[in-house]
């Protein structure tokens, strides 16, 4: 089955993150379970269609199945390249379509309300710096967690981010986020352990975990009286929709978010349309809503 070799291929050649490697290997394990006694070299596209139908009937969404098929294609490509398989049966196979849910986003007023809390103690100063940076630059949770202090260029007002696929991009940072990070750095030096480079730390002076960031942002939302559950990706979505509403520049938003394909970014045009539709319904004398 060559799973260890495939793991090495994912991590060393494709340089995927540990979590992505684990997801790919889990999906390959799913394939092996579905194939049972059928050797992989004998698997054909009709087998995979049957597997996909079973998974879909079991409740797996089209989006999840797309990720699963991507892992299967990658694994079969590896087997063809390195282990003598003659074909990739997953080539050309598409998952069933499922409704595309629009990402949750705060309104500009809600975002300002969320960030209006005055930070006083060390952990609150850290939290405010993290949340301002999330909203200012549209970072992913994993990207923010792995930032080092050297990644912030205060003179240029930018942050260097390593995103999916180990790709690096440089994103603008707003003045409010810069000010919050500078305040955090003033107290960080009293918390950090010797040699620690991570920008954001826990109370023990070690890099803060993703789960802790999620908890802190949710708690901050409750403290601010925000409706609903606030999570890191909501601030990323809010950043994207607000920049798009103001600029209309989809390509620029794509680059700042680090999306490989503009089709991924286009979901925010639907958010923008919802905003325009609400304005129209409220303002136009012949709108559908009275």
Secondary structure, DSSP 4 states (H G I P E B T S, - for coil): --HHHHHHIIIIIS---HHHHHHHHHHHHHHHHHHTTS-GGG--HHHHHHHHHHHHHTT--HHHHHHHHHHHHHHHHHHHHHS-----TTTT--PPP---PPPP---HHHHHHHHTPPP-SHHHHHHHHHHHHHHHH---HHHHHT-BGGGEETTTTEEEEE-GGG-EEEEE--HHHHHHHHHHHHHHTTTPPTT--BSSB-TTSSBPPHHHHHHHHHHHHHHTT-SS---HHHHHHHHHHHHHHHH--HHHHHHHHT-SSHHHHTHHHHHHHHHHHHHHHHH-TT-S--
